Amino acid sequence: MARVGSGSELAAALLLMLGFPCVMVAAIIPNLWFFAVAVAVTYLSDQFLHQRSSYLVNRLAKVRAGLSIRFLVRQLLLVLLLARMGYAEEAVFYVTVACLLGFYGLQAPHGAMVTLIRLRRKLPVVTRNIDLSGVRIPDAPPRWLLDRSAEKMLHLDVFSFIGVLIAIATDANVFAYAGLGLTVGLALVYLAMLLPHLRPGRLVASPDQVLAGVDAWLREYKPTVMLYFSGSKESAYQVNMWLETMAKVNGRPLIFLRERNIVPQLGTTSVPVVCVPGGVHLMNLDLSTVRVALYAANVGKNIHMLRVPTMKHVFIGHGDSDKLASVNPYSKVYDEVWTAGRAGRDRYALADVGVRSEDIVEVGRPQLAPIKPWTGAPQKPIPTVLYAPTWEGWDDNPGNTSLLLAGENIVKRLLNAEQPVRVLYKPHPFTGTRSAKAKAVDARITEMIEQAAAARASEPRWVEEAAAHAADQAAARAELQRIEARLAELSGASSIARDEAEEARDSIADPAREAEIVSLKNEWNAAYWRSFGWWEHKVITGPEPRLYDCFNESDGMVSDISSVVSDYIASGKPYAVTDSAGLGEAEFRRQNTAVRAAVILSNSAAELDELLPAVTDRARDTRAEARHELKEYLLGPDEPTSMEQFDAAVQALAAKAEARNVGLQQRLAVEPEQAPGLDDSTVSG
């Protein structure tokens, strides 16, 4: 069921698979009305599964029962019905066969035309905030013309079925001729509508011309620092967290991506973005002015950029934690590894994976600037506790996440705490992507919180609070609608959808627009928290509100070993971390730096009784000083600011790269015969 998607999809698939034998039986018997009903069932089931983009549809294609085959079989059974009903020697039989064969023959040019248009609309690179006015990118065909085109074309045979079945029922062949004529005629009209979009003037420039246009822009822009990223669309948050930092870096920044499906997931930015899926295209781009390349993840495609010697390569990661990923031996390939504070340096020394201390630079965490410091008391009459577990990981190590063994216990204890608290539950976006058990636990926790929220809403105290805040909440919801409408307008979501090529053509950097979007998102966040009661439990998924907004709304947090804990420490608020693997408190603290000032939870979550008093009463918070010391150790000093530290590291490394390049050119100029073939163009090409 997890693969299928839903019970309704499974039911539709069963109807589809049973429907075709019924159509065949009805044609053989023959029984007109049985045939008509069975055909209708197969049409509707097929359409339903395609609308849902069902996994089962893909499976049918794998076993040679794809969409075209299913339509062809249905048409052959219509011919069989005609023969069995006594029309085999009549003209209508031969016209039906000829028209259906002709219609089937039209599928080939239709498929070829659609494929050619799509291929020519697919640029070798995807860009944002880059001027491609010198590249020919005409408007795309209307979206409805290409969207699900094969289904639209094949479904034109409905007219033939209706016409032939009415002709059999009424013994009036004119209906069959009309239906068959409509099918073939509309198919020809469809082809005629596609044809103008194949004219040379309506096609996008060739890949070589597009790449030349991007290269010309690169030579003019002369980027100096690049954020390089490769990954799945679900991992887009790893690059999004660096967008604001890149916008503030001195120099000419560039975001360099490798997968097309990440581009639509990018947050708002005016920094130029280039996505180059092909390794050969990447190697032929002019990146000679880039001096520093920053890598947010350790992935295989990094090697395509690491081979370029004219720039220095830095691993910056996408968070600071005690997970093994934070001390990956792969990090040895970079010129430098940047960590938030001294803890990162010590972590590599302890792991002994070959990363030298002199190659580590402490730069702070510029992304943490939006996190507000703790005031020492709950922000509302009852405290808010955030539960933000990480995901299940790539293996079944029980220490990966608290969700499986402790999640339900944590939420139950928070919901049933002696002194009432509000619970915010924000699971990791990858939760349940690998483990069906994790997905099921997440669903149960969600249901548990929603039920608790409904129960609290009926209690007299909260009924009174709801009445008192009703007007303000209504105003906040109206504000959310206004802001969302404006954001949709700014993002272009309210206009006609554009294809990838049009997006690249029309997406030009607009700092004023970006500033307005940032301001609106901040307003949205404030309105969101006002739109419901400060006492209401809430399940929060999706990119908004952001994790750091949840930090600011909370008075304490429960989480796992991940960068979430390190980031939360910036707030100075009390927190708890779950020892899901059962290492024991002493060993757990020894292995994980970020928990030194935390309440350590067992899988029973009984230790929450230590966290909640610290959240509600500063006098009972015995770990405040330890958290302050740990914050500096993990994240670096408050002064200079993290952004200043980060920018200084970029400039220093850029200077080293430039010195290396100048030195190499000088050596080659002095000793050209002793160092043949060592110029950078040879090495990078």
C-alpha positions as CSV (number, residue, x, y, z in Angstrom):
1,M,0.0,0.0,0.0
2,A,2.9,2.3,0.7
3,R,4.1,1.9,-2.9
4,V,0.6,2.1,-4.4
5,G,-0.4,5.3,-2.6
6,S,-4.0,4.7,-1.5
7,G,-6.8,2.2,-1.4
8,S,-8.6,4.0,-4.1
9,E,-5.7,3.6,-6.5
10,L,-5.5,-0.1,-5.8
11,A,-9.3,-0.4,-6.4
12,A,-9.0,1.5,-9.7
13,A,-6.1,-0.7,-10.8
14,L,-8.2,-3.8,-10.0
15,L,-11.1,-2.4,-12.0
16,L,-8.8,-1.7,-14.9
17,M,-7.3,-5.1,-14.9
18,L,-10.7,-6.9,-14.6
19,G,-12.3,-4.5,-17.0
20,F,-10.4,-5.6,-20.0
21,P,-11.3,-9.3,-19.7
22,C,-14.9,-8.2,-19.3
23,V,-14.6,-6.1,-22.5
24,M,-13.3,-9.2,-24.3
25,V,-16.1,-11.4,-23.0
26,A,-18.7,-8.9,-23.9
27,A,-17.3,-8.7,-27.4
28,I,-17.3,-12.5,-27.8
29,I,-20.8,-13.2,-26.4
30,P,-21.7,-10.5,-27.8
31,N,-23.5,-8.2,-25.5
32,L,-23.6,-4.5,-26.4
33,W,-24.5,-3.0,-23.0
34,F,-22.1,-5.2,-21.1
35,F,-19.4,-4.1,-23.6
36,A,-20.3,-0.4,-23.1
37,V,-20.2,-0.6,-19.3
38,A,-16.9,-2.5,-19.3
39,V,-15.3,-0.1,-21.7
40,A,-16.5,2.9,-19.6
41,V,-14.9,1.3,-16.5
42,T,-11.6,0.8,-18.2
43,Y,-11.6,4.4,-19.4
44,L,-12.5,5.9,-16.1
45,S,-10.0,3.7,-14.1
46,D,-7.2,4.5,-16.5
47,Q,-7.9,8.2,-16.3
48,F,-8.1,8.1,-12.5
49,L,-4.7,6.4,-12.2
50,H,-3.0,8.8,-14.6
51,Q,-4.4,11.8,-12.8
52,R,-2.9,10.5,-9.6
53,S,0.4,9.7,-11.4
54,S,0.0,6.3,-9.8
55,Y,2.9,3.9,-9.2
56,L,0.7,1.2,-10.7
57,V,0.6,2.9,-14.1
58,N,4.4,2.7,-14.3
59,R,4.3,-1.0,-13.3
60,L,1.8,-1.7,-16.2
61,A,4.2,-0.1,-18.6
62,K,7.0,-2.3,-17.3
63,V,5.0,-5.5,-18.1
64,R,4.2,-4.3,-21.7
65,A,0.7,-3.1,-20.8
66,G,1.4,0.6,-21.3
67,L,-1.0,3.3,-22.2
68,S,-0.8,2.8,-26.0
69,I,-1.2,-0.9,-25.8
70,R,-4.3,-0.6,-23.6
71,F,-6.0,1.7,-26.1
72,L,-5.0,-0.5,-29.0
73,V,-6.4,-3.6,-27.3
74,R,-9.7,-1.8,-26.6
75,Q,-9.9,-0.7,-30.2
76,L,-9.3,-4.3,-31.4
77,L,-12.1,-5.5,-29.1
78,L,-14.4,-2.9,-30.7
79,V,-13.6,-4.4,-34.1
80,L,-14.3,-7.9,-32.7
81,L,-17.7,-6.7,-31.3
82,L,-18.6,-5.4,-34.8
83,A,-17.7,-8.7,-36.3
84,R,-19.6,-10.7,-33.7
85,M,-22.7,-8.5,-34.0
86,G,-22.9,-9.4,-37.8
87,Y,-21.3,-6.4,-39.4
88,A,-18.2,-8.2,-40.7
89,E,-19.4,-8.0,-44.3
90,E,-20.7,-4.4,-44.1
91,A,-19.0,-1.2,-45.1
92,V,-19.1,0.2,-41.6
93,F,-16.8,-2.7,-40.5
94,Y,-14.2,-1.8,-43.0
95,V,-14.4,1.9,-42.4
96,T,-14.0,1.3,-38.7
97,V,-10.9,-0.9,-39.2
98,A,-9.4,1.7,-41.6
99,C,-10.1,4.7,-39.4
100,L,-8.8,3.0,-36.3
101,L,-5.6,1.9,-38.1
102,G,-5.2,5.4,-39.5
103,F,-5.7,6.9,-36.1
104,Y,-3.2,4.5,-34.6
105,G,-0.8,5.5,-37.4
106,L,-1.1,9.1,-36.5
107,Q,0.3,8.4,-33.0
108,A,3.8,8.1,-34.4
109,P,4.0,11.6,-36.0
110,H,2.2,13.1,-33.0
111,G,4.7,11.5,-30.5
112,A,7.6,12.5,-32.7
113,M,6.5,16.1,-32.9
114,V,5.8,16.4,-29.2
115,T,9.1,14.8,-28.3
116,L,11.0,17.1,-30.7
117,I,9.4,20.3,-29.4
118,R,10.1,19.2,-25.8
119,L,13.7,18.3,-26.6
120,R,14.3,21.6,-28.3
121,R,12.7,23.5,-25.4
122,K,15.0,21.8,-23.0
123,L,18.1,23.9,-22.5
124,P,21.5,22.3,-21.8
125,V,21.6,24.7,-18.8
126,V,19.0,26.2,-16.5
127,T,19.5,29.7,-15.3
128,R,18.0,32.3,-13.0
129,N,19.0,36.0,-12.6
130,I,21.1,35.8,-15.8
131,D,20.6,37.9,-18.9
132,L,20.1,35.5,-21.9
133,S,18.7,38.2,-24.2
134,G,21.3,37.3,-26.8
135,V,19.9,33.7,-27.0
136,R,16.9,32.9,-29.1
137,I,14.2,31.6,-26.7
138,P,10.7,32.1,-28.2
139,D,7.5,31.6,-26.2
140,A,6.6,28.0,-25.5
141,P,3.6,26.3,-27.0
142,P,0.4,26.6,-24.9
143,R,0.8,24.4,-21.9
144,W,-2.4,22.4,-22.7
145,L,-1.0,21.4,-26.0
146,L,2.0,19.5,-24.6
147,D,0.8,18.6,-21.1
148,R,-0.2,14.9,-21.0
149,S,-0.3,14.9,-24.8
150,A,-0.3,11.2,-25.3
151,E,-3.3,10.8,-23.1
152,K,-5.2,13.5,-24.9
153,M,-4.4,12.1,-28.4
154,L,-5.3,8.6,-27.5
155,H,-8.6,9.6,-25.8
156,L,-9.8,11.0,-29.1
157,D,-10.9,7.4,-29.8
158,V,-13.8,8.0,-27.4
159,F,-15.8,9.5,-30.3
160,S,-15.3,6.4,-32.3
161,F,-16.5,4.1,-29.5
162,I,-19.6,6.3,-28.9
163,G,-20.4,6.5,-32.6
164,V,-20.0,2.8,-33.3
165,L,-21.9,1.7,-30.2
166,I,-24.8,4.0,-31.0
167,A,-24.7,2.7,-34.6
168,I,-25.0,-0.9,-33.4
169,A,-27.8,0.0,-30.9
170,T,-29.8,1.9,-33.5
171,D,-28.7,0.2,-36.7
172,A,-27.9,3.6,-38.1
173,N,-24.3,3.5,-39.5
174,V,-24.2,7.3,-39.9
175,F,-23.4,7.6,-36.1
176,A,-20.4,5.3,-36.6
177,Y,-19.1,7.3,-39.5
178,A,-19.6,10.6,-37.6
179,G,-17.7,9.3,-34.5
180,L,-14.9,7.8,-36.6
181,G,-14.6,11.0,-38.6
182,L,-14.4,13.1,-35.4
183,T,-11.6,10.9,-34.0
184,V,-9.5,11.1,-37.2
185,G,-10.3,14.7,-37.9
186,L,-9.5,15.9,-34.4
187,A,-6.2,13.9,-34.4
188,L,-5.3,15.7,-37.7
189,V,-6.2,19.1,-36.1
190,Y,-4.0,18.2,-33.1
191,L,-1.1,17.6,-35.5
192,A,-1.8,20.8,-37.4
193,M,-1.7,22.8,-34.1
194,L,1.7,21.3,-33.2
195,L,3.2,21.9,-36.7
196,P,3.8,25.7,-36.4
197,H,5.9,25.2,-33.2
198,L,8.4,23.1,-35.3
199,R,9.3,26.1,-37.5
200,P,12.9,27.1,-37.1
201,G,11.9,30.5,-35.8
202,R,9.7,29.0,-33.0
203,L,12.5,26.6,-31.8
204,V,15.0,27.5,-29.0
205,A,18.5,28.1,-30.1
206,S,20.8,25.0,-30.4
207,P,22.6,23.8,-27.3
208,D,25.9,25.2,-28.6
209,Q,24.3,28.6,-29.0
210,V,22.8,28.5,-25.5
211,L,26.1,27.5,-24.0
212,A,27.8,30.2,-25.9
213,G,25.3,32.7,-24.5
214,V,25.9,31.6,-20.9
215,D,29.7,31.6,-21.5
216,A,29.4,35.2,-22.8
217,W,27.5,36.2,-19.6
218,L,30.1,34.5,-17.4
219,R,32.9,36.4,-19.1
220,E,31.1,39.7,-18.6
221,Y,30.0,39.0,-15.0
222,K,33.3,37.4,-13.9
223,P,32.1,35.4,-10.9
224,T,34.6,35.2,-8.0
225,V,33.0,32.9,-5.5
226,M,30.7,29.9,-6.2
227,L,28.3,27.8,-4.1
228,Y,28.3,24.4,-5.8
229,F,25.5,21.9,-5.1
230,S,24.3,18.5,-6.3
231,G,21.5,16.5,-4.7
232,S,17.8,15.5,-4.9
233,K,15.0,18.0,-4.8
234,E,14.3,16.9,-1.2
235,S,17.8,18.1,-0.3
236,A,17.2,21.6,-1.7
237,Y,17.1,23.0,1.9
238,Q,20.8,22.3,2.1
239,V,21.5,24.9,-0.6
240,N,18.7,27.3,0.4
241,M,20.2,27.8,3.8
242,W,23.3,29.4,2.1
243,L,21.4,31.8,-0.3
244,E,21.3,34.8,2.1
245,T,24.9,34.3,3.0
246,M,26.0,34.2,-0.6
247,A,24.1,37.4,-1.3
248,K,26.1,39.2,1.4
249,V,29.5,37.9,0.4
250,N,31.9,40.6,-1.1
251,G,32.7,39.8,-4.7
252,R,30.5,38.4,-7.5
253,P,28.8,35.3,-6.2
254,L,27.3,32.5,-8.3
255,I,25.0,29.6,-7.3
256,F,26.1,26.5,-9.4
257,L,23.6,23.5,-9.4
258,R,23.8,20.1,-11.1
259,E,20.1,18.9,-11.1
260,R,17.3,20.6,-12.8
261,N,14.7,19.6,-10.2
262,I,16.4,21.6,-7.6
263,V,16.0,24.9,-9.4
264,P,12.2,25.2,-8.8
265,Q,12.9,24.4,-5.1
266,L,15.3,27.3,-4.7
267,G,14.4,30.1,-2.3
268,T,14.2,33.7,-3.3
269,T,17.6,35.2,-4.3
270,S,19.0,37.7,-6.6
271,V,22.3,35.8,-6.9
272,P,22.8,34.5,-10.4
273,V,22.0,30.7,-10.7
274,V,23.4,28.3,-13.2
275,C,22.3,24.7,-13.3
276,V,24.5,22.5,-15.6
277,P,23.4,18.8,-15.5
278,G,25.9,17.6,-18.1
279,G,29.5,17.0,-17.0
280,V,30.9,17.8,-20.4
281,H,29.0,21.1,-20.6
282,L,30.4,22.0,-17.1
283,M,33.9,21.3,-18.2
284,N,33.5,23.6,-21.2
285,L,32.1,26.6,-19.3
286,D,34.4,29.5,-18.7
287,L,34.8,29.6,-14.9
288,S,38.3,31.0,-15.0
289,T,37.5,34.0,-12.8
290,V,36.1,31.9,-9.9
291,R,38.6,31.8,-7.0
292,V,36.6,30.0,-4.3
293,A,34.2,27.1,-4.7
294,L,32.0,26.3,-1.7
295,Y,30.4,22.8,-1.3
296,A,27.4,22.3,0.9
297,A,27.3,18.5,0.6
298,N,29.7,15.6,0.0
299,V,28.4,14.0,-3.2
300,G,29.9,12.2,-6.2
301,K,29.4,15.0,-8.7
302,N,31.6,17.3,-6.7
303,I,34.5,15.7,-8.5
304,H,33.5,17.5,-11.7
305,M,34.4,20.9,-10.1
306,L,37.1,19.7,-7.8
307,R,39.3,18.9,-10.9
308,V,39.6,22.6,-11.6
309,P,42.9,23.9,-10.2
310,T,42.4,27.6,-10.6
311,M,40.0,27.8,-7.7
312,K,40.2,26.8,-4.1
313,H,37.7,24.3,-2.9
314,V,36.0,24.5,0.5
315,F,33.6,22.2,2.3
316,I,31.0,24.3,4.3
317,G,28.4,21.6,4.8
318,H,24.8,22.2,5.7
319,G,24.8,22.2,9.4
320,D,27.0,21.5,12.4
321,S,26.5,18.3,14.4
322,D,28.1,15.2,15.9
323,K,26.8,12.9,13.2
324,L,29.4,10.9,11.3
325,A,28.6,12.9,8.2
326,S,30.3,15.9,9.9
327,V,33.6,14.1,9.8
328,N,33.4,12.3,6.4
329,P,36.9,11.2,5.2
330,Y,35.8,12.6,1.8
331,S,36.5,16.0,3.2
332,K,40.2,15.4,2.6
333,V,39.7,16.4,-1.0
334,Y,39.1,20.0,-0.2
335,D,41.6,22.7,0.2
336,E,39.9,23.8,3.4
337,V,37.1,22.7,5.7
338,W,35.1,25.5,7.4
339,T,33.4,24.8,10.7
340,A,31.3,27.0,12.9
341,G,33.5,26.9,16.0
342,R,36.3,25.0,17.8
343,A,34.1,22.0,18.2
344,G,34.3,21.2,14.5
345,R,38.1,21.3,14.6
346,D,38.2,19.0,17.6
347,R,35.7,16.7,16.0
348,Y,38.0,16.1,13.0
349,A,41.0,15.7,15.3
350,L,39.2,13.0,17.3
351,A,37.9,11.2,14.2
352,D,41.4,11.1,12.7
353,V,40.1,10.9,9.1
354,G,43.1,12.8,7.6
355,V,41.7,16.4,7.7
356,R,44.6,18.5,9.0
357,S,44.0,21.1,11.7
358,E,45.8,23.8,9.5
359,D,43.1,23.2,6.8
360,I,40.2,23.9,9.1
361,V,38.9,27.5,9.4
362,E,36.3,28.5,12.0
363,V,33.8,30.9,10.4
364,G,30.7,30.8,12.7
365,R,27.2,30.1,11.3
366,P,26.0,33.1,9.4
367,Q,22.5,31.5,8.9
368,L,21.8,31.7,12.7
369,A,21.5,35.5,12.7
370,P,17.6,35.3,12.7
371,I,17.6,33.2,15.9
372,K,16.5,35.4,18.8
373,P,18.2,34.9,22.2
374,W,16.3,33.6,25.2
375,T,14.9,36.1,27.6
376,G,14.9,33.6,30.5
377,A,11.1,33.2,30.7
378,P,8.3,31.8,28.6
379,Q,7.0,34.2,26.0
380,K,3.3,33.2,26.6
381,P,1.3,32.2,29.7
382,I,2.1,28.6,29.0
383,P,5.5,27.5,27.6
384,T,5.9,26.1,24.0
385,V,8.0,23.0,23.5
386,L,9.2,22.2,20.0
387,Y,9.8,18.5,19.1
388,A,12.0,18.5,16.0
389,P,13.3,14.9,15.4
390,T,15.6,14.2,12.5
391,W,14.8,11.5,9.9
392,E,15.6,7.8,10.0
393,G,18.8,8.0,7.9
394,W,20.1,5.5,5.4
395,D,20.4,2.5,7.8
396,D,18.6,1.1,10.8
397,N,20.9,2.5,13.5
398,P,18.6,3.2,16.4
399,G,20.6,6.3,17.2
400,N,19.6,8.0,13.9
401,T,16.3,9.3,15.1
402,S,14.2,9.4,18.3
403,L,11.0,9.0,16.3
404,L,10.9,5.2,16.1
405,L,11.6,4.3,19.7
406,A,10.9,7.4,21.7
407,G,8.8,9.8,19.6
408,E,5.4,8.7,20.8
409,N,6.5,8.6,24.4
410,I,8.0,12.2,24.1
411,V,4.8,13.6,22.6
412,K,2.5,11.8,25.1
413,R,4.5,13.1,28.1
414,L,4.5,16.6,26.7
415,L,0.7,16.5,26.0
416,N,0.0,15.1,29.5
417,A,2.5,17.3,31.4
418,E,1.3,18.3,34.9
419,Q,1.8,22.0,34.0
420,P,0.3,22.5,30.5
421,V,2.6,23.2,27.6
422,R,1.9,23.8,23.9
423,V,3.6,21.3,21.6
424,L,4.9,22.2,18.2
425,Y,5.9,19.1,16.1
426,K,8.1,19.7,13.1
427,P,9.6,16.5,11.6
428,H,12.5,16.4,9.2
429,P,11.4,16.8,5.6
430,F,13.0,13.3,4.8
431,T,10.9,11.6,7.5
432,G,9.4,8.3,6.1
433,T,11.2,8.5,2.8
434,R,13.1,5.3,3.5
435,S,11.4,3.7,6.4
436,A,7.7,2.7,6.4
437,K,7.9,2.4,10.2
438,A,9.1,6.0,10.5
439,K,6.3,7.1,8.2
440,A,3.7,5.3,10.3
441,V,5.1,6.7,13.6
442,D,5.0,10.2,12.1
443,A,1.4,9.7,11.1
444,R,0.5,8.5,14.7
445,I,2.2,11.4,16.3
446,T,0.4,13.8,14.0
447,E,-2.9,12.2,14.8
448,M,-2.1,12.3,18.5
449,I,-1.3,16.0,18.4
450,E,-4.4,16.9,16.4
451,Q,-6.6,15.0,18.8
452,A,-5.0,16.8,21.8
453,A,-5.5,20.1,20.0
454,A,-9.2,19.3,19.4
455,A,-9.6,18.2,23.1
456,R,-8.0,21.4,24.4
457,A,-10.2,23.6,22.2
458,S,-13.2,22.3,24.1
459,E,-11.9,23.0,27.6
460,P,-13.6,26.0,29.3
461,R,-10.3,28.0,29.8
462,W,-9.3,27.7,26.2
463,V,-12.8,28.4,24.9
464,E,-12.6,31.7,26.7
465,E,-9.2,32.5,25.3
466,A,-10.3,31.6,21.8
467,A,-13.3,34.0,22.1
468,A,-11.0,36.8,23.4
469,H,-8.6,36.3,20.5
470,A,-11.1,35.5,17.7
471,A,-11.0,39.0,16.1
472,D,-7.2,39.2,16.1
473,Q,-6.9,35.6,14.6
474,A,-9.4,36.5,11.9
475,A,-7.5,39.6,11.1
476,A,-4.2,37.5,11.0
477,R,-5.8,35.0,8.6
478,A,-7.0,37.8,6.3
479,E,-3.4,39.2,6.5
480,L,-2.0,35.8,5.5
481,Q,-4.3,35.7,2.4
482,R,-3.2,39.2,1.4
483,I,0.5,38.4,1.8
484,E,0.2,35.0,0.0
485,A,-1.6,36.7,-2.9
486,R,1.1,39.3,-3.2
487,L,3.8,36.6,-2.9
488,A,2.1,34.6,-5.6
489,E,2.0,37.7,-7.8
490,L,5.7,38.4,-7.2
491,S,6.7,34.8,-7.9
492,G,4.6,34.6,-11.0
493,A,2.5,31.8,-9.6
494,S,-0.7,33.6,-10.4
495,S,0.2,34.1,-14.1
496,I,0.2,31.6,-16.9
497,A,2.7,28.8,-16.1
498,R,6.0,29.1,-18.0
499,D,8.3,26.3,-19.1
500,E,11.9,25.9,-18.1
501,A,13.2,27.9,-21.1
502,E,10.9,30.8,-20.5
503,E,11.8,30.9,-16.8
504,A,15.5,31.1,-17.8
505,R,14.8,33.8,-20.3
506,D,12.5,36.0,-18.1
507,S,14.2,35.5,-14.7
508,I,16.3,38.6,-14.3
509,A,17.8,39.7,-10.9
510,D,15.6,42.2,-9.2
511,P,17.0,43.2,-5.8
512,A,13.9,45.4,-5.0
513,R,11.6,42.5,-5.7
514,E,13.7,40.2,-3.6
515,A,13.7,42.7,-0.7
516,E,9.9,42.9,-0.9
517,I,9.6,39.1,-0.9
518,V,11.8,38.8,2.2
519,S,9.8,41.5,4.0
520,L,6.5,39.8,3.0
521,K,7.8,36.5,4.3
522,N,8.7,38.0,7.6
523,E,5.2,39.6,7.8
524,W,3.7,36.2,6.8
525,N,5.6,34.5,9.7
526,A,4.3,37.0,12.2
527,A,0.7,36.7,10.9
528,Y,0.9,32.9,10.9
529,W,1.6,32.7,14.6
530,R,-1.2,35.2,15.4
531,S,-3.6,33.2,13.2
532,F,-4.2,30.6,15.9
533,G,-4.0,30.5,19.7
534,W,-0.7,30.5,21.6
535,W,-2.1,27.5,23.5
536,E,-2.9,25.4,20.4
537,H,-0.8,22.4,19.7
538,K,0.4,22.4,16.1
539,V,2.0,20.0,13.5
540,I,4.2,22.0,11.2
541,T,5.4,20.6,7.8
542,G,6.7,22.1,4.6
543,P,9.2,25.0,4.2
544,E,7.0,27.6,6.0
545,P,7.2,28.5,8.8
546,R,10.9,28.1,8.8
547,L,12.7,26.0,11.4
548,Y,14.3,29.1,12.9
549,D,10.9,30.7,13.2
550,C,9.8,27.7,15.2
551,F,12.9,28.1,17.4
552,N,11.9,31.7,18.1
553,E,8.4,30.7,18.9
554,S,9.5,28.0,21.3
555,D,10.7,28.1,24.9
556,G,12.4,24.7,24.8
557,M,13.1,21.9,22.4
558,V,13.4,18.2,22.2
559,S,15.5,16.8,19.3
560,D,18.1,14.3,18.2
561,I,21.8,14.4,17.3
562,S,21.7,16.7,14.2
563,S,22.6,20.2,13.2
564,V,19.2,21.2,14.6
565,V,20.6,20.9,18.1
566,S,23.7,22.9,17.4
567,D,21.6,25.6,15.8
568,Y,19.1,25.7,18.7
569,I,22.0,26.3,21.1
570,A,22.4,29.7,19.5
571,S,19.1,30.7,21.2
572,G,20.4,29.8,24.7
573,K,17.1,28.1,25.5
574,P,16.8,24.8,27.4
575,Y,16.8,21.7,25.3
576,A,16.8,17.9,25.5
577,V,18.3,15.3,23.3
578,T,17.3,11.6,23.0
579,D,19.7,8.8,23.5
580,S,17.8,6.5,21.2
581,A,20.6,4.0,20.9
582,G,20.7,3.5,24.7
583,L,24.4,4.4,25.2
584,G,23.8,5.7,28.7
585,E,24.1,9.4,29.7
586,A,27.8,9.4,30.4
587,E,28.8,7.7,27.1
588,F,26.2,9.7,25.2
589,R,27.7,13.0,26.5
590,R,31.2,11.8,25.8
591,Q,30.4,11.0,22.2
592,N,28.3,14.0,21.3
593,T,29.6,17.5,22.0
594,A,26.2,19.2,21.4
595,V,24.5,17.4,24.3
596,R,26.9,18.6,27.0
597,A,24.4,21.2,28.2
598,A,21.3,19.2,27.4
599,V,18.8,17.1,29.3
600,I,19.4,13.5,28.1
601,L,16.3,11.5,27.4
602,S,15.9,7.8,27.4
603,N,13.4,6.2,25.1
604,S,10.8,6.4,27.9
605,A,11.2,10.2,27.9
606,A,10.8,10.2,31.7
607,E,13.6,12.8,32.0
608,L,11.3,15.4,30.5
609,D,10.5,16.2,34.1
610,E,13.9,17.8,34.3
611,L,13.4,19.9,31.1
612,L,10.0,21.4,31.8
613,P,10.9,23.1,35.1
614,A,13.9,24.8,33.4
615,V,11.6,26.1,30.6
616,T,9.1,27.6,33.0
617,D,11.3,28.9,35.8
618,R,14.7,30.4,35.3
619,A,15.6,29.8,38.9
620,R,15.3,26.1,38.3
621,D,17.4,26.2,35.1
622,T,20.7,24.7,36.2
623,R,22.3,24.5,32.8
624,A,22.1,28.1,31.6
625,E,25.9,28.8,32.1
626,A,26.8,25.5,30.5
627,R,24.7,26.4,27.4
628,H,26.4,29.7,27.1
629,E,29.9,28.1,27.2
630,L,28.8,25.4,24.7
631,K,27.4,28.0,22.3
632,E,30.8,29.7,21.9
633,Y,32.5,26.3,21.6
634,L,30.2,25.0,18.9
635,L,29.3,28.2,17.1
636,G,32.2,30.6,17.7
637,P,32.2,34.0,19.4
638,D,29.5,36.6,18.9
639,E,32.1,39.2,17.7
640,P,33.1,39.6,15.0
641,T,29.8,38.4,13.5
642,S,29.6,35.1,11.7
643,M,29.0,36.9,8.4
644,E,32.2,39.0,8.9
645,Q,34.2,35.8,9.8
646,F,32.8,34.0,6.8
647,D,33.5,36.8,4.3
648,A,37.0,37.3,5.6
649,A,37.6,33.6,5.1
650,V,36.4,33.8,1.5
651,Q,38.6,36.8,0.7
652,A,41.6,35.2,2.3
653,L,41.2,32.0,0.3
654,A,40.5,33.9,-2.9
655,A,43.8,35.7,-2.4
656,K,45.6,32.3,-2.0
657,A,44.0,31.0,-5.2
658,E,45.1,34.1,-7.1
659,A,48.6,33.9,-5.7
660,R,48.8,30.2,-6.8
661,N,47.6,31.1,-10.3
662,V,50.0,34.0,-10.7
663,G,52.9,31.9,-9.3
664,L,52.1,29.1,-11.8
665,Q,52.0,31.5,-14.7
666,Q,55.3,33.0,-13.7
667,R,57.0,29.6,-13.4
668,L,55.7,28.6,-16.8
669,A,56.9,31.8,-18.3
670,V,60.4,31.3,-16.9
671,E,60.7,27.6,-17.5
672,P,58.3,26.7,-20.4
673,E,60.5,23.9,-21.6
674,Q,60.9,22.2,-18.2
675,A,57.2,22.1,-17.5
676,P,55.4,21.2,-20.7
677,G,51.6,20.7,-20.5
678,L,51.2,22.1,-17.0
679,D,49.1,25.2,-17.9
680,D,45.7,25.4,-16.3
681,S,43.8,25.1,-19.6
682,T,45.4,21.7,-20.1
683,V,44.7,20.5,-16.6
684,S,41.1,21.7,-16.5
685,G,40.2,20.7,-20.1
